[in-house]
């Protein structure tokens, strides 16, 4: 199971879900296919923006803006991006949503976003909610001397990993295997209980626990691929994007 401390986690073969026609229905390909002035395209883009707003906030903060100004800038950026003509610069050749979003932020900052704040927006303008304390707390938690671009990629990778963990946890709980994820994440910790002790605690055979852990590892990789598939334009990009994001955590 890849973690924030393991940027060298081996990648399994692409799953069948990344190869078949289901890929064409993912959020970023909907944006690319639906194009400008499409409610379907803008709805798909809004879903992606809502999920990945924090890397934008982190990038803006690293550019030197104070927390309040960074929140305003981030919200202004997404409001513009989600307007009816906000997809006008999206092209299929741009590939990954992560790359498109990062470049769009750079362009926005270069265009002196603060001048636009003098113009009031009408009611109903697109908006991505940002909770001030949570945003700044997460930024400071990952703050170091990384470059703005590297910080953006690392924040993105953490969002993807956190989402995969949440989904895997929900699936394991629903199947009655909730403790498996916690055991999996403690593996490698010298202070953690042995698998034999964990199996005894759960009152299951050791081989059964090992089987649960193996399936959980494989399932999280599948979930990671699904999440990344939502943000690239072809299934061939999934492996490279997954490797890039794991490296960003190094």
C-alpha positions as CSV (number, residue, x, y, z in Angstrom):
1,X,0.0,0.0,0.0
2,X,1.7,3.3,-1.1
3,X,2.0,5.8,1.6
4,X,3.2,9.4,2.0
5,X,6.6,8.0,3.0
6,X,7.0,5.6,0.1
7,X,7.6,7.2,-3.2
8,X,9.1,3.9,-4.6
9,X,6.0,1.8,-4.2
10,X,5.8,-0.8,-7.1
11,X,3.0,-0.2,-9.6
12,X,0.9,-3.2,-10.6
13,X,-0.3,-3.8,-14.2
14,X,-3.1,-1.5,-15.3
15,X,-6.5,-2.9,-14.3
16,X,-9.1,-3.7,-16.9
17,X,-11.2,-0.7,-15.8
18,X,-8.4,1.5,-17.1
19,X,-8.5,-0.1,-20.5
20,X,-12.1,-0.5,-21.3
21,X,-14.7,2.0,-22.5
22,X,-15.5,3.1,-18.9
23,X,-12.6,5.5,-19.1
24,X,-14.4,7.7,-21.6
25,X,-16.9,8.7,-19.0
26,X,-14.5,10.1,-16.5
27,X,-14.6,13.7,-15.4
28,X,-11.7,15.2,-17.3
29,X,-12.6,13.5,-20.5
30,X,-16.1,14.8,-20.1
31,X,-14.6,18.3,-19.9
32,X,-12.5,17.7,-22.9
33,X,-15.2,16.2,-25.0
34,X,-18.0,18.5,-23.9
35,X,-15.9,21.6,-24.4
36,X,-16.9,25.2,-24.0
37,X,-20.4,26.4,-23.2
38,X,-21.5,22.9,-22.1
39,X,-23.4,22.4,-18.8
40,X,-22.1,18.9,-18.7
41,X,-18.5,20.0,-19.2
42,X,-18.7,22.7,-16.6
43,X,-20.4,20.4,-14.1
44,X,-17.6,17.9,-14.5
45,X,-15.0,20.6,-14.1
46,X,-16.7,21.9,-11.0
47,X,-16.5,18.4,-9.5
48,X,-12.8,18.2,-10.2
49,X,-12.2,21.7,-8.8
50,X,-14.1,21.0,-5.6
51,X,-12.0,17.9,-5.0
52,X,-8.6,19.5,-5.8
53,X,-8.9,23.1,-4.6
54,X,-6.3,22.7,-1.9
55,X,-3.3,22.3,-4.2
56,X,-4.3,25.6,-5.8
57,X,-4.4,27.3,-2.4
58,X,-1.0,25.8,-1.5
59,X,0.5,27.1,-4.8
60,X,-0.9,30.6,-4.3
61,X,0.4,30.7,-0.7
62,X,3.8,29.7,-1.8
63,X,3.8,32.5,-4.3
64,X,3.9,34.9,-1.3
65,X,0.2,35.8,-0.6
66,X,-1.0,35.9,3.0
67,X,-3.7,33.5,4.0
68,X,-6.7,35.8,3.5
69,X,-5.4,37.1,0.2
70,X,-4.6,33.5,-0.8
71,X,-8.2,32.4,-0.1
72,X,-9.6,35.3,-2.0
73,X,-7.3,34.6,-4.9
74,X,-8.1,30.9,-4.9
75,X,-11.9,31.5,-4.9
76,X,-11.5,34.2,-7.6
77,X,-9.5,31.8,-9.7
78,X,-12.1,29.0,-9.6
79,X,-14.9,31.5,-10.1
80,X,-13.3,32.6,-13.4
81,X,-12.4,29.0,-14.4
82,X,-16.0,27.9,-13.8
83,X,-17.6,30.7,-15.7
84,X,-19.3,30.0,-19.1
85,X,-16.2,30.9,-21.1
86,X,-13.7,29.5,-18.5
87,X,-13.0,26.4,-20.6
88,X,-12.1,28.3,-23.7
89,X,-8.4,27.4,-23.3
90,X,-8.9,23.7,-22.7
91,X,-7.6,21.5,-25.5
92,X,-7.3,17.8,-25.7
93,X,-3.5,18.0,-26.1
94,X,-3.2,19.5,-22.6
95,X,-3.6,16.0,-21.2
96,X,-3.6,15.9,-17.5
97,X,-6.0,18.1,-15.4
98,X,-3.3,18.5,-12.9
99,X,-1.0,20.2,-15.5
100,X,-3.8,22.2,-16.9
101,X,-4.9,23.5,-13.4
102,X,-1.3,24.4,-12.4
103,X,-0.7,26.3,-15.6
104,X,-4.0,28.1,-15.3
105,X,-3.1,29.3,-11.8
106,X,0.3,30.6,-13.0
107,X,-1.4,32.5,-15.9
108,X,-4.0,33.8,-13.5
109,X,-1.4,35.1,-11.1
110,X,0.6,36.6,-13.9
111,X,-2.5,38.5,-15.0
112,X,-2.6,40.4,-11.7
113,X,-5.7,38.8,-10.2
114,X,-6.1,41.5,-7.6
115,X,-7.2,44.1,-10.2
116,X,-10.3,42.0,-10.8
117,X,-11.4,42.2,-7.2
118,X,-12.7,45.7,-7.8
119,X,-15.4,44.2,-9.9
120,X,-18.3,42.7,-7.9
121,X,-19.6,39.4,-9.0
122,X,-23.2,38.8,-9.6
123,X,-25.3,36.4,-7.5
124,X,-25.0,32.8,-8.4
125,X,-21.4,33.0,-9.6
126,X,-19.5,29.7,-9.4
127,X,-17.8,29.2,-6.0
128,X,-15.5,26.7,-4.4
129,X,-15.9,26.8,-0.6
130,X,-12.7,27.2,1.4
131,X,-12.7,26.9,5.2
132,X,-10.1,29.3,6.4
133,X,-8.6,27.5,9.4
134,X,-8.6,24.1,7.8
135,X,-6.9,25.4,4.6
136,X,-4.1,27.2,6.4
137,X,-3.6,24.4,8.9
138,X,-3.1,21.9,6.0
139,X,-0.8,24.4,4.3
140,X,1.4,24.8,7.3
141,X,1.4,21.1,8.0
142,X,3.1,20.5,4.6
143,X,5.1,23.7,4.5
144,X,8.8,23.5,3.9
145,X,11.3,24.9,1.4
146,X,9.8,23.1,-1.6
147,X,9.3,25.1,-4.8
148,X,5.7,26.3,-5.6
149,X,5.4,23.7,-8.4
150,X,6.7,20.8,-6.3
151,X,4.4,21.9,-3.4
152,X,1.4,21.9,-5.8
153,X,2.2,18.3,-7.0
154,X,2.8,17.1,-3.4
155,X,-0.5,18.6,-2.2
156,X,-2.2,17.0,-5.2
157,X,-0.7,13.6,-4.5
158,X,-1.8,13.8,-0.8
159,X,-5.4,14.7,-1.9
160,X,-5.5,11.6,-4.2
161,X,-4.0,9.3,-1.5
162,X,-6.4,10.7,1.2
163,X,-9.4,10.2,-1.1
164,X,-8.3,6.6,-1.9
165,X,-7.9,5.8,1.8
166,X,-11.4,7.2,2.6
167,X,-13.0,5.1,-0.1
168,X,-11.1,2.0,0.8
169,X,-12.0,2.5,4.5
170,X,-15.7,2.8,3.6
171,X,-15.5,-0.4,1.5
172,X,-13.7,-2.3,4.2
173,X,-16.2,-1.2,6.9
174,X,-19.1,-2.2,4.7
175,X,-17.6,-5.6,4.2
176,X,-17.0,-6.1,8.0
177,X,-13.2,-5.7,7.5
178,X,-12.8,-2.3,9.0
179,X,-9.6,-3.1,11.1
180,X,-7.7,-4.3,8.0
181,X,-6.8,-0.8,6.8
182,X,-5.4,0.2,10.2
183,X,-3.3,-2.9,10.3
184,X,-2.1,-2.4,6.8
185,X,-1.0,1.2,7.6
186,X,0.8,0.1,10.7
187,X,2.9,-2.6,8.9
188,X,6.5,-1.6,8.9
189,X,6.2,0.2,12.2
190,X,8.6,-1.6,14.6
191,X,6.2,-0.8,17.5
192,X,3.2,-2.4,15.8
193,X,1.8,-5.7,16.8
194,X,2.8,-8.7,14.7
195,X,0.3,-10.1,12.2
196,X,0.0,-13.2,14.4
197,X,-1.0,-11.0,17.3
198,X,-3.5,-9.0,15.1
199,X,-5.0,-12.2,13.8
200,X,-5.5,-13.5,17.4
201,X,-7.0,-10.2,18.4
202,X,-9.5,-10.4,15.5
203,X,-10.1,-14.1,16.2
204,X,-9.3,-15.1,12.6
205,X,-6.7,-17.4,11.1
206,X,-3.4,-15.7,10.2
207,X,-3.7,-16.8,6.5
208,X,-7.1,-15.2,6.4
209,X,-5.7,-11.9,7.7
210,X,-2.9,-12.0,5.1
211,X,-5.4,-12.6,2.4
212,X,-7.5,-9.6,3.6
213,X,-4.3,-7.4,3.6
214,X,-3.3,-8.5,0.1
215,X,-6.8,-7.8,-1.3
216,X,-6.8,-4.4,0.5
217,X,-3.5,-3.4,-1.1
218,X,-4.7,-4.4,-4.6
219,X,-8.0,-2.6,-4.0
220,X,-6.3,0.7,-3.0
221,X,-4.2,0.6,-6.2
222,X,-7.4,0.1,-8.2
223,X,-9.0,3.1,-6.4
224,X,-5.9,5.2,-7.1
225,X,-6.0,4.3,-10.7
226,X,-9.7,5.2,-10.9
227,X,-9.0,8.6,-9.2
228,X,-6.1,9.3,-11.5
229,X,-8.2,8.2,-14.5
230,X,-10.6,11.0,-13.7
231,X,-7.9,13.6,-14.3
232,X,-6.1,12.4,-17.4
233,X,-7.2,12.3,-21.0
234,X,-6.1,8.8,-22.0
235,X,-5.7,5.5,-20.1
236,X,-2.1,5.3,-21.3
237,X,-1.3,8.3,-19.0
238,X,-2.4,6.6,-15.8
239,X,0.9,4.8,-15.0
240,X,3.1,7.8,-15.6
241,X,0.8,10.1,-13.6
242,X,0.7,7.6,-10.7
243,X,4.4,7.3,-10.6
244,X,4.8,11.1,-10.8
245,X,2.5,11.6,-7.8
246,X,4.2,8.9,-5.7
247,X,7.5,10.6,-6.5
248,X,6.2,13.9,-5.5
249,X,5.6,12.5,-2.0
250,X,9.3,11.6,-1.7
